[in-house]
Amino acid sequence: MTETATRSRLPLAFFVFFVVAMEATPAEAHLNSTGMGPIYDGMMHFLMSPEDIVPVFALALLAGLRGASHGRRALFVLPAAWFVGGLLGSTTAASNGNAVLSAASFLLFGGLLAADAKLPLPITTVLAALLGLYHGFLNGMGMGPLSFATLALLGLASAVFVLVALSAALVVQLRAHWARTAVRVAGSWVAACGLLMLGWAFRNR
């Protein structure tokens, strides 16, 4: 594939991803059944939850910009923290979470990506752990019996792993300035969504 073709397709891929993510159906605390078992239910829950998938995507792109070591750290820390957070959340009653914190998640990761923040590896690790624990906890709430929740969370964590692996790997190999700028533009879109979510959260209070 030529450099020109790659240049023309990358912004389009980001655009398509965000359209699909933002048009997803609202996610509930209880998983919608796919009929294929709790692992697939967990995967679909993540893939149909833009409030989960967009911050993960932003963190993966940010880690990719920082290099292979950051990408690997996010790849393993984020799904593990998501799983642990989900197990902790499965012991509590269902809740819709905090809209302000969700908006802050968009703003934080989108802003860091847009700014191409030069984060040290320990900070990337902490951010991945916090993101995973918080969103995993929300996913785990009201999930039902521990045996079901464990399998569903394995599916969730697997989906997170795949998304981070693909996204970070895509960005790590980018060297052209225009391509890295396109990734940062995606971060500005995430931050803009966070601002809209924040305004909406305060409007409904």
LOSE-226779 format. One line per field, with one value per atom (N, C-alpha, C): x, y, z; atom name; residue number from 1. Coordinates in Angstrom, 3 decimals, decimal comma, always signed. Example, Ala and Ser with C-alpha at 12.3 -4.5 7.8 and 13.67 -1.06 7.14 Angstrom:
<recs>
xx	+13,190; +12,300; +13,200; +12,850; +13,670; +12,900
yy	-5,690; -4,500; -3,300; -2,250; -1,060; +0,030
zz	+7,800; +7,800; +7,800; +7,080; +7,140; +7,870
atomo	N; CA; C; N; CA; C
num	1; 1; 1; 2; 2; 2
</recs>
This chain:
<recs>
xx	+0,845; +0,000; +0,881; +0,572; +1,389; +1,122; +2,067; +1,901; +0,677; +0,386; -0,769; -2,066; -2,140; -3,351; -3,536; -2,442; -2,523; -2,979; -2,458; -2,812; -4,295; -4,869; -6,271; -7,211; -6,761; -7,640; -7,618; -6,533; -6,434; -7,479; -7,633; -8,687; -10,066; -10,302; -11,598; -11,865; -10,829; -10,994; -11,374; -10,724; -11,072; -12,512; -12,914; -14,260; -15,303; -15,097; -16,038; -16,132; -14,973; -14,975; -15,837; -15,656; -16,398; -17,883; -18,236; -19,655; -20,305; -19,634; -20,181; -20,265; -19,231; -19,207; -20,302; -20,482; -21,439; -22,879; -23,075; -24,417; -24,820; -23,945; -24,254; -25,429; -26,134; -27,256; -26,773; -27,576; -27,143; -26,873; -25,823; -25,473; -26,110; -26,611; -27,230; -26,317; -26,626; -25,815; -25,931; -27,138; -27,322; -27,004; -26,281; -25,864; -27,046; -27,063; -28,026; -27,506; -28,389; -27,970; -27,803; -26,681; -26,442; -26,895; -27,184; -27,541; -26,334; -25,125; -23,907; -23,105; -23,677; -22,997; -22,463; -22,079; -21,672; -20,402; -19,464; -18,237; -18,564; -19,411; -19,805; -20,695; -21,517; -22,320; -21,414; -20,333; -19,394; -18,716; -18,304; -17,683; -18,628; -19,874; -20,828; -21,191; -21,224; -21,494; -20,448; -19,188; -18,124; -18,230; -18,439; -18,467; -19,675; -20,707; -21,908; -21,973; -20,854; -20,824; -19,817; -20,222; -19,268; -18,611; -19,294; -18,690; -17,508; -17,427; -16,284; -15,250; -15,727; -14,821; -14,015; -14,593; -13,880; -12,679; -12,817; -11,614; -10,534; -10,943; -9,964; -9,226; -9,968; -9,371; -8,390; -8,784; -7,913; -6,633; -6,761; -5,570; -4,656; -5,237; -4,430; -3,663; -4,316; -3,636; -2,527; -2,806; -1,803; -0,591; -0,857; +0,237; +1,036; +0,343; +1,029; +1,935; +1,467; +2,303; +3,574; +3,494; +4,636; +5,624; +5,220; +6,164; +5,712; +6,468; +6,096; +6,004; +6,908; +6,884; +5,601; +5,150; +3,889; +2,709; +2,764; +1,689; +1,564; +2,695; +2,660; +2,143; +2,548; +2,089; +0,569; +0,041; -1,408; -2,128; -1,526; -2,133; -2,410; -1,504; -1,678; -2,293; -1,982; -2,504; -3,991; -4,415; -5,811; -6,802; -6,650; -7,611; -7,588; -6,389; -6,308; -7,029; -6,815; -7,490; -8,994; -9,402; -10,832; -11,481; -10,781; -11,308; -11,418; -10,366; -10,384; -11,475; -11,573; -12,614; -14,001; -14,178; -15,470; -15,837; -14,853; -15,122; -15,527; -14,857; -15,234; -16,633; -16,945; -18,258; -19,379; -19,073; -20,122; -20,712; -20,052; -20,559; -21,470; -21,689; -22,515; -23,755; -24,701; -25,946; -25,709; -26,619; -26,501; -26,626; -25,892; -25,918; -25,564; -26,014; -25,695; -24,357; -23,657; -22,365; -22,499; -21,395; -21,355; -21,086; -22,042; -21,908; -20,739; -20,469; -19,369; -18,032; -17,885; -16,637; -16,446; -17,534; -17,429; -16,983; -17,557; -17,150; -15,697; -15,291; -13,905; -12,944; -13,382; -12,560; -12,308; -13,356; -13,210; -12,266; -12,468; -11,654; -10,188; -9,940; -8,564; -7,804; -8,344; -7,608; -7,616; -8,727; -8,757; -7,807; -7,756; -6,859; -5,398; -5,049; -3,665; -3,241; -4,167; -3,856; -3,700; -4,604; -4,531; -3,251; -2,819; -1,610; -0,337; -0,494; +0,667; +1,557; +0,900; +1,592; +2,721; +3,886; +5,068; +5,066; +4,229; +4,070; +5,164; +5,704; +6,623; +5,843; +6,541; +5,895; +5,085; +5,574; +4,763; +3,414; +3,370; +2,103; +1,144; +1,662; +0,815; +0,243; +1,055; +0,613; -0,504; -0,326; -1,337; -2,639; -2,542; -3,747; -4,494; -3,762; -4,395; -5,087; -4,423; -5,004; -6,257; -6,213; -7,375; -8,545; -8,259; -9,334; -9,981; -9,147; -9,666; -10,469; -9,954; -10,654; -12,003; -12,028; -13,276; -14,331; -13,972; -14,959; -15,288; -14,314; -14,604; -15,578; -15,403; -16,305; -17,730; -17,882; -19,210; -19,807; -19,002; -19,499; -19,921; -19,195; -19,473; -20,705; -21,135; -22,270; -23,548; -24,236; -25,509; -25,405; -24,242; -24,043; -24,604; -24,938; -25,539; -24,573; -24,832; -23,985; -22,525; -21,634; -20,205; -19,737; -20,310; -19,887; -20,183; -21,353; -21,707; -20,872; -20,740; -20,005; -18,548; -17,938; -16,530; -16,330; -17,212; -17,097; -17,376; -18,392; -18,721; -17,571; -16,944; -15,813; -14,604; -14,436; -13,375; -13,604; -14,874; -15,200; -14,940; -15,307; -15,048; -13,560; -12,802; -11,360; -10,709; -11,217; -10,674; -10,926; -12,128; -12,445; -11,558; -11,318; -10,420; -9,015; -8,552; -7,214; -7,059; -8,046; -7,969; -7,971; -8,846; -8,909; -7,598; -7,029; -5,762; -4,649; -4,611; -3,563; -3,605; -4,786; -4,904; -4,624; -5,177; -5,036; -3,605; -3,009; -1,639; -0,664; -0,868; +0,021; -0,065; -1,272; -1,447; -0,631; -0,618; +0,013; +1,522; +1,973; +3,404; +4,238; +3,728; +4,499; +4,447; +3,641; +3,518; +4,758; +5,298; +6,454; +6,180; +5,308; +5,008; +4,323; +4,720; +4,171; +2,668; +2,190; +0,769; -0,050; +0,499; -0,226; -0,354; +0,716; +0,662; -0,251; -0,277; -1,195; -2,645; -2,930; -4,286; -4,725; -3,794; -4,108; -4,435; -3,681; -3,950; -5,295; -5,670; -6,981; -8,092; -7,905; -8,876; -9,018; -7,896; -7,949; -8,762; -8,655; -9,434; -10,919; -11,284; -12,693; -13,189; -12,362; -12,741; -12,927; -11,987; -12,101; -13,347; -13,657; -14,858; -16,117; -16,147; -17,275; -17,377; -16,225; -16,219; -16,812; -16,488; -17,058; -18,571; -19,060; -20,508; -21,164; -20,537; -21,075; -21,092; -20,035; -19,957; -21,058; -21,256; -22,333; -23,691; -23,889; -25,162; -25,366; -24,290; -24,388; -24,795; -24,204; -24,551; -25,931; -26,321; -27,644; -28,755; -28,514; -29,534; -29,524; -28,661; -28,625; -29,640
yy	-1,191; +0,000; +1,242; +2,211; +3,404; +4,336; +5,268; +6,236; +7,109; +7,460; +8,304; +7,597; +6,300; +5,548; +5,431; +5,190; +5,106; +6,429; +7,524; +8,855; +9,136; +8,691; +8,976; +8,106; +6,924; +5,992; +6,166; +6,665; +6,759; +7,690; +8,952; +9,803; +9,208; +8,537; +7,914; +6,808; +6,022; +4,946; +5,515; +6,619; +7,247; +7,756; +8,365; +8,918; +7,812; +6,711; +5,597; +5,021; +4,885; +4,336; +5,189; +6,504; +7,368; +7,422; +7,356; +7,319; +6,065; +4,917; +3,658; +3,680; +4,191; +4,199; +5,085; +6,266; +7,205; +6,859; +5,981; +5,548; +4,260; +3,751; +2,489; +2,671; +1,579; +1,633; +1,806; +2,451; +2,666; +1,351; +1,327; +0,119; +0,162; -0,948; -1,046; -1,833; -1,750; -2,477; -3,983; -4,444; -5,860; -6,110; -7,189; -7,475; -7,930; -7,483; -8,015; -9,360; -10,347; -11,686; -11,785; -12,354; -12,602; -14,003; -14,839; -16,221; -17,111; -16,557; -17,333; -17,509; -17,153; -17,351; -16,056; -16,097; -14,878; -14,236; -15,023; -14,422; -13,512; -13,993; -13,166; -12,008; -12,228; -11,141; -10,008; -10,381; -9,377; -8,633; -9,351; -8,699; -7,693; -8,115; -7,235; -6,039; -6,259; -5,144; -4,045; -4,439; -3,454; -2,786; -3,569; -3,030; -2,130; -2,254; -1,429; -0,311; -0,035; +0,987; +2,072; +3,133; +4,181; +4,855; +4,892; +5,510; +4,699; +3,434; +2,585; +2,555; +2,356; +2,081; +3,307; +4,497; +5,696; +6,046; +6,071; +6,323; +5,256; +3,997; +2,932; +3,178; +3,543; +3,837; +4,999; +6,051; +7,219; +6,845; +6,052; +5,637; +4,781; +3,899; +3,038; +3,865; +4,867; +5,736; +6,532; +7,026; +7,780; +6,908; +5,679; +4,754; +4,446; +4,311; +4,053; +5,199; +6,424; +7,584; +7,607; +7,114; +7,138; +6,011; +5,010; +3,958; +2,567; +1,573; +0,176; -0,199; +0,330; -0,034; +0,451; +1,654; +2,177; +1,365; +1,004; +0,202; -1,140; -1,797; -3,096; -2,955; -1,895; -1,702; -1,516; -0,656; -0,460; -1,740; -2,507; -3,729; -4,733; -4,830; -5,829; -5,256; -4,005; -3,420; -3,110; -2,522; -2,098; -3,259; -4,341; -5,450; -6,100; -6,221; -6,833; -5,977; -4,666; -3,769; -3,773; -3,868; -3,919; -5,152; -6,271; -7,513; -7,424; -6,921; -6,793; -5,816; -4,675; -3,714; -4,299; -5,103; -5,733; -6,711; -7,486; -8,410; -7,652; -6,527; -5,717; -5,143; -4,695; -4,118; -5,133; -6,391; -7,416; -7,692; -7,213; -7,426; -6,290; -5,288; -4,141; -4,090; -3,261; -3,121; -2,340; -2,507; -1,840; -0,331; +0,397; +1,856; +2,347; +3,567; +4,152; +4,866; +4,893; +5,560; +7,067; +7,757; +9,200; +9,825; +10,619; +11,211; +12,185; +12,886; +13,846; +13,122; +12,001; +11,237; +10,641; +10,193; +9,665; +10,750; +11,947; +13,067; +13,436; +13,401; +13,717; +12,703; +11,457; +10,424; +10,769; +11,196; +11,624; +12,813; +13,791; +15,007; +14,706; +13,875; +13,582; +12,872; +11,752; +10,963; +11,615; +12,261; +12,988; +14,165; +14,884; +16,033; +15,637; +14,566; +14,093; +13,650; +12,984; +12,537; +13,721; +14,680; +15,848; +16,642; +16,687; +17,429; +16,628; +15,359; +14,475; +14,524; +14,366; +14,502; +13,487; +13,964; +13,112; +12,463; +11,470; +10,833; +9,799; +9,741; +8,641; +7,346; +6,241; +4,929; +4,690; +5,098; +4,879; +5,604; +6,787; +7,523; +6,810; +6,313; +5,531; +4,320; +3,689; +2,519; +2,888; +3,998; +4,435; +4,797; +5,514; +5,896; +4,663; +3,689; +2,461; +1,724; +1,671; +0,983; +1,694; +3,017; +3,772; +3,657; +3,768; +3,638; +2,260; +1,224; -0,129; -0,399; +0,049; -0,184; +0,521; +1,782; +2,548; +1,984; +1,828; +1,343; -0,129; -0,912; -2,293; -2,384; -1,527; -1,511; -1,205; -0,212; +0,131; -1,033; -1,694; -2,827; -3,985; -4,172; -5,311; -5,169; -3,934; -3,713; -4,325; -5,075; -5,655; -6,741; -7,362; -8,349; -9,724; -9,917; -11,191; -12,092; -13,401; -14,365; -14,268; -14,560; -14,416; -15,311; -16,507; -17,417; -16,818; -16,210; -15,562; -14,316; -13,489; -12,231; -12,478; -13,515; -13,802; -14,078; -14,888; -15,205; -13,977; -13,212; -12,004; -11,008; -10,895; -9,972; -10,454; -11,756; -12,284; -11,862; -11,908; -11,446; -9,962; -9,185; -7,740; -7,452; -8,083; -7,860; -8,279; -9,352; -9,803; -8,771; -8,186; -7,151; -5,930; -5,559; -4,440; -4,746; -5,963; -6,377; -6,249; -6,732; -6,704; -5,272; -4,431; -3,044; -2,316; -2,491; -1,829; -2,357; -3,670; -4,262; -3,702; -3,661; -3,191; -1,690; -0,918; +0,533; +0,979; +0,452; +0,839; +0,390; -0,825; -1,331; -0,481; +0,021; +0,880; +2,154; +2,726; +4,030; +3,914; +2,850; +2,695; +2,781; +2,219; +2,163; +3,449; +4,415; +5,655; +6,527; +7,001; +7,890; +9,229; +9,247; +10,488; +11,487; +12,739; +13,774; +13,917; +13,863; +14,031; +12,920; +11,690; +10,566; +10,715; +11,128; +11,331; +12,512; +13,510; +14,638; +14,179; +13,268; +12,738; +12,009; +11,300; +10,623; +11,647; +12,735; +13,778; +14,454; +14,593; +15,154; +14,271; +12,954; +12,040; +12,318; +12,638; +12,995; +14,247; +15,226; +16,456; +16,167; +15,211; +14,823; +14,188; +13,337; +12,707; +13,773; +14,720; +15,793; +16,635; +16,902; +17,683; +16,945; +15,630; +14,829; +14,915; +14,912; +15,033; +16,348; +17,439; +18,741; +18,737; +18,149; +18,066; +17,225; +16,101; +15,248; +15,964; +16,735; +17,464; +18,510; +19,242; +20,228; +19,599; +18,462; +17,762; +17,241; +16,759; +16,248; +17,348; +18,528; +19,631; +20,212; +20,133; +20,635; +19,815; +18,514; +17,624; +17,582; +18,352; +18,343; +19,314
zz	+0,000; +0,000; +0,000; -0,854; -0,956; +0,197; +0,402; +1,488; +1,263; +0,004; -0,294; +0,064; -0,267; +0,059; +1,557; +2,276; +3,739; +4,332; +3,788; +4,287; +4,104; +3,009; +2,729; +3,560; +3,956; +4,663; +6,181; +6,747; +8,202; +8,802; +8,315; +8,875; +8,686; +7,541; +7,292; +8,305; +8,641; +9,620; +10,986; +11,400; +12,668; +12,650; +11,518; +11,410; +11,529; +10,793; +10,827; +12,234; +12,905; +14,267; +15,195; +15,148; +16,058; +15,728; +14,448; +14,086; +14,647; +14,465; +14,979; +16,492; +17,151; +18,615; +19,186; +18,620; +19,183; +18,813; +17,809; +17,450; +18,150; +19,014; +19,694; +20,635; +20,911; +21,821; +23,246; +24,126; +25,507; +26,220; +27,029; +27,780; +29,155; +29,616; +30,929; +31,853; +33,158; +34,129; +33,902; +33,548; +33,273; +31,804; +31,539; +30,177; +29,335; +28,083; +27,133; +26,636; +26,593; +26,205; +24,698; +24,285; +22,866; +22,474; +23,489; +23,219; +23,030; +23,168; +22,964; +24,243; +25,387; +26,653; +27,240; +28,526; +29,233; +28,684; +28,134; +27,602; +26,424; +25,510; +24,374; +24,813; +25,852; +26,395; +26,881; +27,577; +28,066; +26,940; +25,910; +24,756; +24,105; +23,883; +23,219; +24,087; +25,398; +26,309; +26,128; +26,045; +25,852; +24,483; +23,449; +22,093; +21,839; +22,674; +22,512; +23,544; +24,219; +25,270; +24,906; +24,209; +23,829; +25,019; +26,173; +27,352; +27,867; +27,465; +27,806; +26,681; +25,478; +24,366; +23,943; +24,038; +23,563; +24,448; +25,789; +26,603; +26,432; +26,264; +26,032; +24,722; +23,688; +22,392; +22,501; +23,238; +23,401; +24,147; +25,209; +25,959; +25,095; +24,295; +23,425; +22,397; +21,829; +20,866; +21,545; +22,747; +23,496; +23,803; +24,257; +24,554; +23,289; +22,170; +20,917; +20,504; +20,714; +20,400; +21,235; +22,461; +23,360; +23,098; +22,324; +21,978; +22,385; +21,956; +22,160; +23,638; +24,468; +25,893; +26,559; +26,215; +26,759; +26,237; +24,954; +24,386; +25,070; +25,325; +26,008; +27,429; +28,110; +29,485; +29,536; +28,651; +28,605; +28,208; +27,308; +26,801; +27,910; +28,887; +29,936; +31,216; +31,547; +32,786; +32,677; +31,563; +31,435; +31,506; +30,725; +30,856; +32,235; +32,830; +34,156; +35,191; +35,143; +36,082; +35,838; +34,590; +34,247; +34,872; +34,780; +35,334; +36,855; +37,503; +38,964; +39,408; +38,727; +39,059; +38,892; +37,837; +37,623; +38,722; +39,182; +40,280; +41,541; +41,798; +42,958; +42,790; +41,593; +41,344; +41,383; +41,082; +41,054; +42,427; +43,475; +44,838; +45,286; +44,427; +44,788; +43,908; +44,330; +43,581; +42,293; +41,354; +40,056; +40,213; +39,385; +39,382; +37,996; +37,668; +36,362; +36,346; +37,477; +37,519; +37,634; +37,487; +37,629; +36,272; +35,781; +34,446; +34,379; +35,496; +35,511; +35,386; +36,098; +36,010; +34,619; +34,009; +32,655; +31,680; +31,835; +30,983; +31,246; +32,522; +32,869; +32,246; +32,136; +31,502; +30,030; +29,332; +27,937; +27,842; +28,722; +28,687; +28,970; +29,983; +30,376; +29,265; +28,800; +27,816; +26,439; +26,098; +24,837; +24,852; +25,976; +26,082; +26,054; +26,767; +26,758; +25,359; +24,653; +23,299; +22,355; +22,447; +21,568; +21,805; +23,076; +23,416; +23,157; +22,789; +22,602; +23,844; +25,016; +26,295; +26,416; +26,806; +26,941; +28,326; +28,504; +29,806; +30,044; +31,262; +31,606; +31,749; +31,646; +31,690; +32,973; +34,167; +35,372; +35,329; +34,722; +34,637; +33,692; +32,581; +31,678; +32,398; +33,223; +33,983; +34,951; +35,671; +36,643; +35,939; +34,820; +34,082; +33,580; +33,068; +32,594; +33,740; +34,891; +36,047; +36,541; +36,635; +37,117; +36,159; +34,869; +33,878; +33,961; +34,044; +34,110; +35,383; +36,517; +37,775; +37,811; +37,365; +37,427; +36,481; +35,217; +34,258; +34,496; +34,944; +35,286; +36,446; +37,445; +38,591; +38,140; +37,269; +36,761; +35,975; +35,168; +34,386; +35,276; +36,376; +37,228; +38,101; +38,349; +39,249; +38,682; +39,524; +39,148; +38,092; +37,950; +36,886; +37,243; +38,507; +38,886; +39,631; +39,617; +40,349; +39,928; +40,882; +40,626; +39,479; +39,376; +38,304; +36,930; +36,781; +35,516; +35,306; +36,368; +36,260; +35,876; +36,422; +36,118; +34,640; +34,064; +32,641; +31,774; +32,168; +31,405; +31,451; +32,607; +32,742; +31,956; +31,830; +30,969; +29,522; +29,106; +27,764; +27,595; +28,599; +28,580; +28,492; +29,365; +29,394; +28,078; +27,484; +26,198; +25,104; +25,108; +24,118; +24,314; +25,571; +25,873; +25,362; +25,619; +25,187; +23,673; +22,947; +21,478; +20,960; +21,517; +21,061; +21,320; +22,514; +22,836; +21,936; +21,729; +20,895; +19,478; +18,881; +17,506; +17,391; +18,322; +18,233; +18,503; +19,571; +19,905; +18,819; +18,297; +17,248; +15,990; +15,691; +14,521; +14,656; +15,872; +16,076; +16,279; +16,941; +17,224; +15,951; +14,875; +13,638; +12,819; +13,246; +12,479; +12,684; +11,595; +11,643; +10,968; +9,987; +9,269; +10,193; +10,079; +10,951; +10,762; +9,508; +9,244; +9,899; +9,931; +10,510; +12,021; +12,662; +14,112; +14,457; +13,590; +13,797; +13,685; +12,745; +12,606; +13,872; +14,505; +15,768; +16,850; +16,879; +17,871; +17,613; +16,365; +16,034; +16,597; +16,510; +17,112; +18,611; +19,270; +20,688; +20,937; +20,037; +20,202; +20,071; +19,222; +19,103; +20,398; +20,989; +22,253; +23,335; +23,414; +24,412; +24,171; +22,898; +22,586; +23,026; +22,810; +23,295; +24,814; +25,494; +26,947; +27,410; +26,703; +27,050; +26,892; +25,808; +25,598; +26,693; +27,037; +28,094; +29,433; +29,702; +30,968; +31,050; +29,958; +29,941; +30,129; +29,497; +29,638; +31,060; +31,681; +33,050; +34,027; +33,889; +34,779; +34,451; +33,198; +32,807; +33,445; +33,625; +34,173; +35,697; +36,330; +37,800; +38,366
atomo	N; CA; C; N; CA; C; N; CA; C; N; CA; C; N; CA; C; N; CA; C; N; CA; C; N; CA; C; N; CA; C; N; CA; C; N; CA; C; N; CA; C; N; CA; C; N; CA; C; N; CA; C; N; CA; C; N; CA; C; N; CA; C; N; CA; C; N; CA; C; N; CA; C; N; CA; C; N; CA; C; N; CA; C; N; CA; C; N; CA; C; N; CA; C; N; CA; C; N; CA; C; N; CA; C; N; CA; C; N; CA; C; N; CA; C; N; CA; C; N; CA; C; N; CA; C; N; CA; C; N; CA; C; N; CA; C; N; CA; C; N; CA; C; N; CA; C; N; CA; C; N; CA; C; N; CA; C; N; CA; C; N; CA; C; N; CA; C; N; CA; C; N; CA; C; N; CA; C; N; CA; C; N; CA; C; N; CA; C; N; CA; C; N; CA; C; N; CA; C; N; CA; C; N; CA; C; N; CA; C; N; CA; C; N; CA; C; N; CA; C; N; CA; C; N; CA; C; N; CA; C; N; CA; C; N; CA; C; N; CA; C; N; CA; C; N; CA; C; N; CA; C; N; CA; C; N; CA; C; N; CA; C; N; CA; C; N; CA; C; N; CA; C; N; CA; C; N; CA; C; N; CA; C; N; CA; C; N; CA; C; N; CA; C; N; CA; C; N; CA; C; N; CA; C; N; CA; C; N; CA; C; N; CA; C; N; CA; C; N; CA; C; N; CA; C; N; CA; C; N; CA; C; N; CA; C; N; CA; C; N; CA; C; N; CA; C; N; CA; C; N; CA; C; N; CA; C; N; CA; C; N; CA; C; N; CA; C; N; CA; C; N; CA; C; N; CA; C; N; CA; C; N; CA; C; N; CA; C; N; CA; C; N; CA; C; N; CA; C; N; CA; C; N; CA; C; N; CA; C; N; CA; C; N; CA; C; N; CA; C; N; CA; C; N; CA; C; N; CA; C; N; CA; C; N; CA; C; N; CA; C; N; CA; C; N; CA; C; N; CA; C; N; CA; C; N; CA; C; N; CA; C; N; CA; C; N; CA; C; N; CA; C; N; CA; C; N; CA; C; N; CA; C; N; CA; C; N; CA; C; N; CA; C; N; CA; C; N; CA; C; N; CA; C; N; CA; C; N; CA; C; N; CA; C; N; CA; C; N; CA; C; N; CA; C; N; CA; C; N; CA; C; N; CA; C; N; CA; C; N; CA; C; N; CA; C; N; CA; C; N; CA; C; N; CA; C; N; CA; C; N; CA; C; N; CA; C; N; CA; C; N; CA; C; N; CA; C; N; CA; C; N; CA; C; N; CA; C; N; CA; C; N; CA; C; N; CA; C; N; CA; C; N; CA; C; N; CA; C; N; CA; C; N; CA; C; N; CA; C; N; CA; C; N; CA; C; N; CA; C; N; CA; C; N; CA; C; N; CA; C; N; CA; C; N; CA; C; N; CA; C; N; CA; C; N; CA; C; N; CA; C; N; CA; C; N; CA; C; N; CA; C; N; CA; C; N; CA; C; N; CA; C; N; CA; C; N; CA; C; N; CA; C; N; CA; C; N; CA; C; N; CA; C; N; CA; C; N; CA; C; N; CA; C; N; CA; C
num	1; 1; 1; 2; 2; 2; 3; 3; 3; 4; 4; 4; 5; 5; 5; 6; 6; 6; 7; 7; 7; 8; 8; 8; 9; 9; 9; 10; 10; 10; 11; 11; 11; 12; 12; 12; 13; 13; 13; 14; 14; 14; 15; 15; 15; 16; 16; 16; 17; 17; 17; 18; 18; 18; 19; 19; 19; 20; 20; 20; 21; 21; 21; 22; 22; 22; 23; 23; 23; 24; 24; 24; 25; 25; 25; 26; 26; 26; 27; 27; 27; 28; 28; 28; 29; 29; 29; 30; 30; 30; 31; 31; 31; 32; 32; 32; 33; 33; 33; 34; 34; 34; 35; 35; 35; 36; 36; 36; 37; 37; 37; 38; 38; 38; 39; 39; 39; 40; 40; 40; 41; 41; 41; 42; 42; 42; 43; 43; 43; 44; 44; 44; 45; 45; 45; 46; 46; 46; 47; 47; 47; 48; 48; 48; 49; 49; 49; 50; 50; 50; 51; 51; 51; 52; 52; 52; 53; 53; 53; 54; 54; 54; 55; 55; 55; 56; 56; 56; 57; 57; 57; 58; 58; 58; 59; 59; 59; 60; 60; 60; 61; 61; 61; 62; 62; 62; 63; 63; 63; 64; 64; 64; 65; 65; 65; 66; 66; 66; 67; 67; 67; 68; 68; 68; 69; 69; 69; 70; 70; 70; 71; 71; 71; 72; 72; 72; 73; 73; 73; 74; 74; 74; 75; 75; 75; 76; 76; 76; 77; 77; 77; 78; 78; 78; 79; 79; 79; 80; 80; 80; 81; 81; 81; 82; 82; 82; 83; 83; 83; 84; 84; 84; 85; 85; 85; 86; 86; 86; 87; 87; 87; 88; 88; 88; 89; 89; 89; 90; 90; 90; 91; 91; 91; 92; 92; 92; 93; 93; 93; 94; 94; 94; 95; 95; 95; 96; 96; 96; 97; 97; 97; 98; 98; 98; 99; 99; 99; 100; 100; 100; 101; 101; 101; 102; 102; 102; 103; 103; 103; 104; 104; 104; 105; 105; 105; 106; 106; 106; 107; 107; 107; 108; 108; 108; 109; 109; 109; 110; 110; 110; 111; 111; 111; 112; 112; 112; 113; 113; 113; 114; 114; 114; 115; 115; 115; 116; 116; 116; 117; 117; 117; 118; 118; 118; 119; 119; 119; 120; 120; 120; 121; 121; 121; 122; 122; 122; 123; 123; 123; 124; 124; 124; 125; 125; 125; 126; 126; 126; 127; 127; 127; 128; 128; 128; 129; 129; 129; 130; 130; 130; 131; 131; 131; 132; 132; 132; 133; 133; 133; 134; 134; 134; 135; 135; 135; 136; 136; 136; 137; 137; 137; 138; 138; 138; 139; 139; 139; 140; 140; 140; 141; 141; 141; 142; 142; 142; 143; 143; 143; 144; 144; 144; 145; 145; 145; 146; 146; 146; 147; 147; 147; 148; 148; 148; 149; 149; 149; 150; 150; 150; 151; 151; 151; 152; 152; 152; 153; 153; 153; 154; 154; 154; 155; 155; 155; 156; 156; 156; 157; 157; 157; 158; 158; 158; 159; 159; 159; 160; 160; 160; 161; 161; 161; 162; 162; 162; 163; 163; 163; 164; 164; 164; 165; 165; 165; 166; 166; 166; 167; 167; 167; 168; 168; 168; 169; 169; 169; 170; 170; 170; 171; 171; 171; 172; 172; 172; 173; 173; 173; 174; 174; 174; 175; 175; 175; 176; 176; 176; 177; 177; 177; 178; 178; 178; 179; 179; 179; 180; 180; 180; 181; 181; 181; 182; 182; 182; 183; 183; 183; 184; 184; 184; 185; 185; 185; 186; 186; 186; 187; 187; 187; 188; 188; 188; 189; 189; 189; 190; 190; 190; 191; 191; 191; 192; 192; 192; 193; 193; 193; 194; 194; 194; 195; 195; 195; 196; 196; 196; 197; 197; 197; 198; 198; 198; 199; 199; 199; 200; 200; 200; 201; 201; 201; 202; 202; 202; 203; 203; 203; 204; 204; 204; 205; 205; 205
</recs>
